[in-house]
Amino acid sequence: MASISWDPSSQDREPYVKPEEIYYGSTGSTSAPLKLRIATGGAGQSGLVRALADAFIDDQVKRTGCEPFSVGWLKSDTSASFNYLAQAAADLSITYHGVAEEIAIAQGISDRRVYAWRDHFMLVGPKSNPANLSTDGTTPIETLFTQLFRAAVASNNSIRFLTRFDKSATNIKESHVWTAIGQTPWSYPYSFWYHVVPMFPFQALEAAAKLGEYSLVDWGTWNGVQEFVRKEMIVYLLGKDDNPAMLNPARVLVGTHGRNKELANAFADWMIRDDGGQKVVEGFAINGVVLYSKAPKED
C-alpha cells in the first residue's frame, strides 16, 4: 500500500487535520499545548487511544519533569494514516498492515516501527444465519466465505456481505480472503450481494446488525459497540493469538517528517515497555472484556 509522495516544502504548508479528540492526562489541563498527533481508526473509537495517551502524558510529566501537554487523535483508517504521516499532519500512526508498513519505511514516510498490540478479526452475521454457515467456531475463514458466496448467489442477492470498502486494514483483509477463494465481488460484473457501506468500524457494524448482513470486523470493535448490535448478531469465527490468518497486529509507526519526532519516539519507547503501553493494553477492558492482547516480544 503506497502512500502519497513526501513533499519537503509541505512542512511550510502542513495540512491541518482537526483531531477527533484531544487528551490531557490526569491533570485535565485543557490549556496544555498539543504536542503529539496520533493517526489511527478503531482503537480511537474503542477508547484505547485515550487510555494510552492519558497514561503516556502522566508518565512523561512524572519521569522527565516536562510541562503538561496534550495528545490529539486523528481519526483515520490505515490508508489515510500513511498519508497523514507523509503530509506531516501526524507525528505517528497506529496501523494494521505489515507489508504496507514496510513500504512506508522504504518510501521514507516512516523511519521506525514497533509492535503495539494484537487485535483479532472475526466473522459475524445475523442470528438467523440465512447462509447456513458453519457455527462450530473452528471452520477456516476461507471455507466460511465460500459458503457465504454460494448462499448469496443462490439467494438472488437477498443474503449479503457488508464491506466498508475503504482501504482500511479490515477491508484489505476481507478482500484478501475473497481473492483467496477466487472471487472479486467488487469487479465487473458487480456482485450486488457485496454491500458497500464506507463507514468507520462502529457505524459499519451497526449497519450490518440493522440490515441482517454478514461482515468481517475486529474484536475491539465488536466489544466497543453498543450492546444492541451484539444482541442482533452472532460470531461465526473469532481469531486467536495462535491463528495468524485471523490476527490483526497493530504497530506504531513514527513519521520521518513529524513535527515532534522526539516525543513520537518517546511514545514508541513507552509503548513497548511492560510497565508502559503494554500494561495499558493488558488492562484495557469494556464491560469486563479485555479487547486486545499484548504485543509479542520482538528481537
Contacts in CASP RR format, 6 or more apart in sequence:
PFRMAT RR
TARGET T0000
AUTHOR 0000-0000-0000
METHOD contacts of the structure
MODEL  1
MASISWDPSSQDREPYVKPEEIYYGSTGSTSAPLKLRIATGGAGQSGLVR
ALADAFIDDQVKRTGCEPFSVGWLKSDTSASFNYLAQAAADLSITYHGVA
EEIAIAQGISDRRVYAWRDHFMLVGPKSNPANLSTDGTTPIETLFTQLFR
AAVASNNSIRFLTRFDKSATNIKESHVWTAIGQTPWSYPYSFWYHVVPMF
PFQALEAAAKLGEYSLVDWGTWNGVQEFVRKEMIVYLLGKDDNPAMLNPA
RVLVGTHGRNKELANAFADWMIRDDGGQKVVEGFAINGVVLYSKAPKED
1 78 0 8 1.000
1 79 0 8 1.000
1 82 0 8 1.000
1 97 0 8 1.000
1 99 0 8 1.000
1 100 0 8 1.000
1 103 0 8 1.000
1 167 0 8 1.000
1 172 0 8 1.000
2 103 0 8 1.000
2 107 0 8 1.000
3 79 0 8 1.000
3 82 0 8 1.000
3 83 0 8 1.000
3 85 0 8 1.000
3 86 0 8 1.000
3 103 0 8 1.000
3 104 0 8 1.000
3 107 0 8 1.000
3 109 0 8 1.000
4 83 0 8 1.000
4 86 0 8 1.000
4 87 0 8 1.000
5 86 0 8 1.000
5 107 0 8 1.000
6 86 0 8 1.000
6 107 0 8 1.000
6 108 0 8 1.000
6 109 0 8 1.000
6 256 0 8 1.000
6 257 0 8 1.000
10 87 0 8 1.000
10 88 0 8 1.000
10 257 0 8 1.000
11 88 0 8 1.000
11 257 0 8 1.000
14 87 0 8 1.000
14 88 0 8 1.000
14 89 0 8 1.000
14 259 0 8 1.000
15 87 0 8 1.000
15 89 0 8 1.000
16 89 0 8 1.000
17 37 0 8 1.000
17 39 0 8 1.000
17 74 0 8 1.000
17 84 0 8 1.000
17 89 0 8 1.000
17 90 0 8 1.000
19 34 0 8 1.000
19 37 0 8 1.000
19 72 0 8 1.000
19 73 0 8 1.000
19 74 0 8 1.000
20 44 0 8 1.000
20 72 0 8 1.000
20 73 0 8 1.000
20 74 0 8 1.000
20 75 0 8 1.000
21 44 0 8 1.000
21 49 0 8 1.000
21 50 0 8 1.000
21 72 0 8 1.000
21 73 0 8 1.000
22 34 0 8 1.000
22 70 0 8 1.000
22 71 0 8 1.000
22 72 0 8 1.000
22 73 0 8 1.000
23 49 0 8 1.000
23 50 0 8 1.000
23 53 0 8 1.000
23 54 0 8 1.000
23 57 0 8 1.000
23 70 0 8 1.000
23 71 0 8 1.000
23 72 0 8 1.000
23 73 0 8 1.000
24 30 0 8 1.000
24 32 0 8 1.000
24 54 0 8 1.000
24 57 0 8 1.000
24 68 0 8 1.000
24 70 0 8 1.000
25 53 0 8 1.000
25 54 0 8 1.000
25 55 0 8 1.000
25 57 0 8 1.000
25 58 0 8 1.000
25 68 0 8 1.000
25 70 0 8 1.000
26 54 0 8 1.000
26 57 0 8 1.000
26 58 0 8 1.000
27 57 0 8 1.000
27 58 0 8 1.000
27 61 0 8 1.000
27 68 0 8 1.000
28 68 0 8 1.000
29 68 0 8 1.000
29 70 0 8 1.000
30 70 0 8 1.000
32 67 0 8 1.000
32 68 0 8 1.000
32 69 0 8 1.000
32 70 0 8 1.000
33 69 0 8 1.000
33 70 0 8 1.000
34 69 0 8 1.000
34 70 0 8 1.000
34 71 0 8 1.000
34 72 0 8 1.000
35 69 0 8 1.000
35 70 0 8 1.000
35 71 0 8 1.000
35 260 0 8 1.000
35 263 0 8 1.000
36 53 0 8 1.000
36 69 0 8 1.000
36 71 0 8 1.000
36 72 0 8 1.000
36 91 0 8 1.000
36 92 0 8 1.000
36 260 0 8 1.000
36 263 0 8 1.000
36 264 0 8 1.000
36 267 0 8 1.000
37 71 0 8 1.000
37 72 0 8 1.000
37 74 0 8 1.000
37 84 0 8 1.000
37 89 0 8 1.000
37 90 0 8 1.000
37 91 0 8 1.000
37 92 0 8 1.000
37 259 0 8 1.000
38 49 0 8 1.000
38 53 0 8 1.000
38 71 0 8 1.000
38 72 0 8 1.000
38 73 0 8 1.000
38 74 0 8 1.000
38 90 0 8 1.000
38 91 0 8 1.000
38 92 0 8 1.000
38 93 0 8 1.000
38 94 0 8 1.000
38 267 0 8 1.000
39 74 0 8 1.000
39 76 0 8 1.000
39 80 0 8 1.000
39 81 0 8 1.000
39 84 0 8 1.000
39 85 0 8 1.000
39 89 0 8 1.000
39 90 0 8 1.000
39 92 0 8 1.000
39 93 0 8 1.000
39 94 0 8 1.000
40 49 0 8 1.000
40 73 0 8 1.000
40 74 0 8 1.000
40 76 0 8 1.000
40 81 0 8 1.000
40 93 0 8 1.000
40 94 0 8 1.000
40 95 0 8 1.000
41 75 0 8 1.000
41 76 0 8 1.000
41 77 0 8 1.000
41 81 0 8 1.000
41 94 0 8 1.000
41 168 0 8 1.000
41 200 0 8 1.000
41 201 0 8 1.000
42 200 0 8 1.000
42 201 0 8 1.000
42 202 0 8 1.000
42 218 0 8 1.000
42 220 0 8 1.000
42 221 0 8 1.000
43 49 0 8 1.000
43 94 0 8 1.000
43 119 0 8 1.000
43 220 0 8 1.000
43 250 0 8 1.000
44 50 0 8 1.000
44 73 0 8 1.000
44 75 0 8 1.000
45 75 0 8 1.000
45 200 0 8 1.000
45 201 0 8 1.000
45 202 0 8 1.000
45 221 0 8 1.000
45 224 0 8 1.000
46 220 0 8 1.000
46 221 0 8 1.000
46 223 0 8 1.000
46 224 0 8 1.000
46 286 0 8 1.000
46 291 0 8 1.000
47 284 0 8 1.000
48 117 0 8 1.000
48 280 0 8 1.000
48 281 0 8 1.000
48 284 0 8 1.000
48 291 0 8 1.000
48 292 0 8 1.000
49 73 0 8 1.000
49 94 0 8 1.000
50 73 0 8 1.000
51 280 0 8 1.000
51 284 0 8 1.000
52 271 0 8 1.000
52 277 0 8 1.000
52 280 0 8 1.000
52 281 0 8 1.000
53 71 0 8 1.000
53 72 0 8 1.000
53 73 0 8 1.000
55 276 0 8 1.000
55 277 0 8 1.000
55 279 0 8 1.000
55 280 0 8 1.000
56 71 0 8 1.000
56 267 0 8 1.000
56 270 0 8 1.000
56 277 0 8 1.000
57 68 0 8 1.000
57 69 0 8 1.000
57 70 0 8 1.000
57 71 0 8 1.000
59 270 0 8 1.000
59 276 0 8 1.000
60 66 0 8 1.000
60 69 0 8 1.000
60 263 0 8 1.000
60 266 0 8 1.000
60 270 0 8 1.000
61 67 0 8 1.000
61 68 0 8 1.000
69 263 0 8 1.000
74 81 0 8 1.000
74 84 0 8 1.000
74 89 0 8 1.000
74 90 0 8 1.000
75 200 0 8 1.000
76 84 0 8 1.000
76 90 0 8 1.000
76 93 0 8 1.000
77 166 0 8 1.000
77 167 0 8 1.000
77 168 0 8 1.000
77 169 0 8 1.000
77 171 0 8 1.000
77 200 0 8 1.000
78 95 0 8 1.000
78 96 0 8 1.000
78 97 0 8 1.000
78 100 0 8 1.000
78 167 0 8 1.000
78 168 0 8 1.000
78 169 0 8 1.000
78 172 0 8 1.000
79 166 0 8 1.000
79 167 0 8 1.000
79 168 0 8 1.000
80 167 0 8 1.000
81 90 0 8 1.000
81 93 0 8 1.000
81 94 0 8 1.000
81 95 0 8 1.000
81 253 0 8 1.000
82 93 0 8 1.000
82 95 0 8 1.000
82 100 0 8 1.000
82 104 0 8 1.000
82 109 0 8 1.000
84 90 0 8 1.000
84 93 0 8 1.000
85 92 0 8 1.000
85 93 0 8 1.000
85 104 0 8 1.000
85 109 0 8 1.000
85 110 0 8 1.000
85 253 0 8 1.000
85 255 0 8 1.000
85 256 0 8 1.000
85 257 0 8 1.000
85 258 0 8 1.000
86 107 0 8 1.000
86 109 0 8 1.000
86 257 0 8 1.000
88 255 0 8 1.000
88 257 0 8 1.000
88 258 0 8 1.000
88 259 0 8 1.000
90 255 0 8 1.000
90 258 0 8 1.000
91 254 0 8 1.000
91 255 0 8 1.000
91 258 0 8 1.000
91 259 0 8 1.000
91 260 0 8 1.000
91 261 0 8 1.000
91 263 0 8 1.000
91 264 0 8 1.000
92 252 0 8 1.000
92 253 0 8 1.000
92 254 0 8 1.000
92 255 0 8 1.000
92 264 0 8 1.000
92 267 0 8 1.000
92 268 0 8 1.000
93 110 0 8 1.000
93 252 0 8 1.000
93 253 0 8 1.000
93 255 0 8 1.000
94 116 0 8 1.000
94 250 0 8 1.000
94 251 0 8 1.000
94 252 0 8 1.000
94 253 0 8 1.000
95 101 0 8 1.000
95 169 0 8 1.000
95 250 0 8 1.000
95 251 0 8 1.000
95 253 0 8 1.000
96 119 0 8 1.000
96 169 0 8 1.000
96 248 0 8 1.000
96 249 0 8 1.000
96 250 0 8 1.000
96 251 0 8 1.000
97 169 0 8 1.000
97 172 0 8 1.000
98 249 0 8 1.000
98 251 0 8 1.000
101 110 0 8 1.000
101 113 0 8 1.000
101 251 0 8 1.000
101 253 0 8 1.000
104 110 0 8 1.000
104 253 0 8 1.000
105 111 0 8 1.000
105 113 0 8 1.000
105 253 0 8 1.000
108 256 0 8 1.000
109 253 0 8 1.000
109 255 0 8 1.000
109 256 0 8 1.000
109 257 0 8 1.000
110 253 0 8 1.000
110 254 0 8 1.000
110 255 0 8 1.000
110 256 0 8 1.000
111 254 0 8 1.000
111 255 0 8 1.000
111 256 0 8 1.000
112 253 0 8 1.000
112 254 0 8 1.000
112 255 0 8 1.000
112 265 0 8 1.000
112 268 0 8 1.000
113 251 0 8 1.000
113 252 0 8 1.000
113 253 0 8 1.000
113 254 0 8 1.000
114 251 0 8 1.000
114 252 0 8 1.000
114 268 0 8 1.000
114 271 0 8 1.000
114 272 0 8 1.000
114 295 0 8 1.000
114 298 0 8 1.000
115 249 0 8 1.000
115 250 0 8 1.000
115 251 0 8 1.000
115 272 0 8 1.000
115 295 0 8 1.000
115 296 0 8 1.000
115 298 0 8 1.000
116 250 0 8 1.000
116 251 0 8 1.000
116 252 0 8 1.000
116 271 0 8 1.000
116 272 0 8 1.000
116 277 0 8 1.000
116 281 0 8 1.000
116 295 0 8 1.000
117 249 0 8 1.000
117 250 0 8 1.000
117 278 0 8 1.000
117 281 0 8 1.000
117 292 0 8 1.000
117 293 0 8 1.000
117 294 0 8 1.000
117 295 0 8 1.000
118 241 0 8 1.000
118 247 0 8 1.000
118 248 0 8 1.000
118 249 0 8 1.000
118 250 0 8 1.000
118 292 0 8 1.000
118 293 0 8 1.000
118 294 0 8 1.000
118 295 0 8 1.000
118 296 0 8 1.000
119 218 0 8 1.000
119 219 0 8 1.000
119 220 0 8 1.000
119 248 0 8 1.000
119 249 0 8 1.000
119 250 0 8 1.000
119 291 0 8 1.000
119 292 0 8 1.000
119 293 0 8 1.000
120 218 0 8 1.000
120 219 0 8 1.000
120 238 0 8 1.000
120 239 0 8 1.000
120 240 0 8 1.000
120 241 0 8 1.000
120 246 0 8 1.000
120 247 0 8 1.000
120 248 0 8 1.000
120 293 0 8 1.000
121 141 0 8 1.000
121 170 0 8 1.000
121 173 0 8 1.000
121 216 0 8 1.000
121 217 0 8 1.000
121 218 0 8 1.000
121 219 0 8 1.000
121 239 0 8 1.000
121 246 0 8 1.000
121 247 0 8 1.000
121 248 0 8 1.000
122 216 0 8 1.000
122 217 0 8 1.000
122 218 0 8 1.000
122 219 0 8 1.000
122 222 0 8 1.000
122 235 0 8 1.000
122 236 0 8 1.000
122 237 0 8 1.000
122 238 0 8 1.000
122 239 0 8 1.000
122 246 0 8 1.000
123 133 0 8 1.000
123 141 0 8 1.000
123 144 0 8 1.000
123 214 0 8 1.000
123 215 0 8 1.000
123 216 0 8 1.000
123 235 0 8 1.000
123 236 0 8 1.000
123 237 0 8 1.000
124 205 0 8 1.000
124 208 0 8 1.000
124 214 0 8 1.000
124 215 0 8 1.000
124 216 0 8 1.000
124 217 0 8 1.000
124 222 0 8 1.000
124 233 0 8 1.000
124 234 0 8 1.000
124 235 0 8 1.000
124 236 0 8 1.000
125 208 0 8 1.000
125 212 0 8 1.000
125 213 0 8 1.000
125 214 0 8 1.000
125 215 0 8 1.000
125 233 0 8 1.000
125 234 0 8 1.000
125 236 0 8 1.000
126 212 0 8 1.000
126 213 0 8 1.000
126 214 0 8 1.000
126 232 0 8 1.000
126 233 0 8 1.000
126 234 0 8 1.000
127 232 0 8 1.000
127 233 0 8 1.000
127 234 0 8 1.000
128 212 0 8 1.000
129 135 0 8 1.000
129 234 0 8 1.000
130 151 0 8 1.000
130 155 0 8 1.000
130 158 0 8 1.000
130 159 0 8 1.000
131 147 0 8 1.000
131 148 0 8 1.000
131 151 0 8 1.000
131 152 0 8 1.000
131 155 0 8 1.000
131 159 0 8 1.000
131 214 0 8 1.000
132 147 0 8 1.000
132 151 0 8 1.000
133 139 0 8 1.000
133 144 0 8 1.000
133 147 0 8 1.000
133 148 0 8 1.000
133 151 0 8 1.000
133 214 0 8 1.000
133 236 0 8 1.000
134 143 0 8 1.000
134 144 0 8 1.000
134 147 0 8 1.000
134 236 0 8 1.000
135 234 0 8 1.000
135 236 0 8 1.000
137 235 0 8 1.000
137 236 0 8 1.000
137 237 0 8 1.000
137 238 0 8 1.000
138 237 0 8 1.000
139 236 0 8 1.000
139 237 0 8 1.000
140 245 0 8 1.000
141 177 0 8 1.000
141 237 0 8 1.000
141 245 0 8 1.000
141 246 0 8 1.000
142 177 0 8 1.000
142 180 0 8 1.000
142 181 0 8 1.000
144 236 0 8 1.000
144 237 0 8 1.000
145 177 0 8 1.000
145 178 0 8 1.000
145 180 0 8 1.000
145 181 0 8 1.000
145 183 0 8 1.000
146 181 0 8 1.000
148 159 0 8 1.000
148 161 0 8 1.000
148 214 0 8 1.000
149 181 0 8 1.000
149 183 0 8 1.000
149 185 0 8 1.000
151 159 0 8 1.000
152 159 0 8 1.000
152 160 0 8 1.000
152 161 0 8 1.000
152 191 0 8 1.000
152 193 0 8 1.000
153 191 0 8 1.000
153 193 0 8 1.000
155 193 0 8 1.000
157 191 0 8 1.000
157 192 0 8 1.000
157 193 0 8 1.000
159 193 0 8 1.000
159 214 0 8 1.000
160 193 0 8 1.000
160 194 0 8 1.000
160 195 0 8 1.000
160 211 0 8 1.000
160 212 0 8 1.000
160 213 0 8 1.000
160 214 0 8 1.000
161 185 0 8 1.000
161 193 0 8 1.000
161 194 0 8 1.000
161 195 0 8 1.000
161 213 0 8 1.000
161 214 0 8 1.000
161 215 0 8 1.000
162 195 0 8 1.000
162 197 0 8 1.000
162 204 0 8 1.000
162 207 0 8 1.000
162 208 0 8 1.000
162 211 0 8 1.000
162 213 0 8 1.000
162 214 0 8 1.000
162 215 0 8 1.000
163 171 0 8 1.000
163 174 0 8 1.000
163 186 0 8 1.000
163 194 0 8 1.000
163 195 0 8 1.000
163 196 0 8 1.000
163 197 0 8 1.000
163 215 0 8 1.000
163 216 0 8 1.000
164 170 0 8 1.000
164 171 0 8 1.000
164 197 0 8 1.000
164 198 0 8 1.000
164 199 0 8 1.000
164 200 0 8 1.000
164 201 0 8 1.000
164 204 0 8 1.000
165 171 0 8 1.000
165 186 0 8 1.000
165 196 0 8 1.000
165 197 0 8 1.000
165 198 0 8 1.000
166 198 0 8 1.000
166 199 0 8 1.000
168 201 0 8 1.000
169 248 0 8 1.000
170 201 0 8 1.000
170 216 0 8 1.000
170 217 0 8 1.000
170 218 0 8 1.000
170 248 0 8 1.000
173 216 0 8 1.000
173 248 0 8 1.000
174 216 0 8 1.000
175 186 0 8 1.000
177 216 0 8 1.000
178 184 0 8 1.000
178 185 0 8 1.000
185 191 0 8 1.000
185 193 0 8 1.000
185 194 0 8 1.000
186 194 0 8 1.000
186 196 0 8 1.000
195 211 0 8 1.000
195 213 0 8 1.000
197 204 0 8 1.000
197 207 0 8 1.000
197 208 0 8 1.000
199 207 0 8 1.000
201 217 0 8 1.000
201 218 0 8 1.000
201 221 0 8 1.000
202 221 0 8 1.000
202 224 0 8 1.000
202 225 0 8 1.000
204 215 0 8 1.000
204 217 0 8 1.000
205 215 0 8 1.000
205 217 0 8 1.000
205 221 0 8 1.000
205 222 0 8 1.000
205 225 0 8 1.000
205 229 0 8 1.000
206 225 0 8 1.000
206 226 0 8 1.000
206 229 0 8 1.000
207 213 0 8 1.000
208 214 0 8 1.000
208 215 0 8 1.000
208 233 0 8 1.000
209 228 0 8 1.000
209 229 0 8 1.000
209 230 0 8 1.000
209 232 0 8 1.000
209 233 0 8 1.000
210 232 0 8 1.000
212 232 0 8 1.000
212 233 0 8 1.000
214 236 0 8 1.000
218 248 0 8 1.000
219 238 0 8 1.000
219 239 0 8 1.000
219 248 0 8 1.000
219 291 0 8 1.000
219 292 0 8 1.000
220 291 0 8 1.000
220 292 0 8 1.000
222 230 0 8 1.000
222 235 0 8 1.000
223 286 0 8 1.000
223 287 0 8 1.000
223 289 0 8 1.000
223 291 0 8 1.000
224 286 0 8 1.000
224 291 0 8 1.000
237 246 0 8 1.000
238 246 0 8 1.000
239 246 0 8 1.000
239 247 0 8 1.000
240 246 0 8 1.000
241 247 0 8 1.000
241 293 0 8 1.000
249 295 0 8 1.000
250 292 0 8 1.000
252 267 0 8 1.000
252 268 0 8 1.000
252 271 0 8 1.000
254 261 0 8 1.000
254 264 0 8 1.000
254 265 0 8 1.000
254 268 0 8 1.000
255 261 0 8 1.000
255 264 0 8 1.000
258 264 0 8 1.000
270 276 0 8 1.000
270 277 0 8 1.000
271 277 0 8 1.000
271 278 0 8 1.000
272 278 0 8 1.000
272 295 0 8 1.000
273 279 0 8 1.000
278 294 0 8 1.000
278 295 0 8 1.000
281 292 0 8 1.000
281 293 0 8 1.000
281 294 0 8 1.000
281 295 0 8 1.000
282 290 0 8 1.000
282 294 0 8 1.000
283 290 0 8 1.000
284 290 0 8 1.000
284 291 0 8 1.000
284 292 0 8 1.000
285 291 0 8 1.000
END
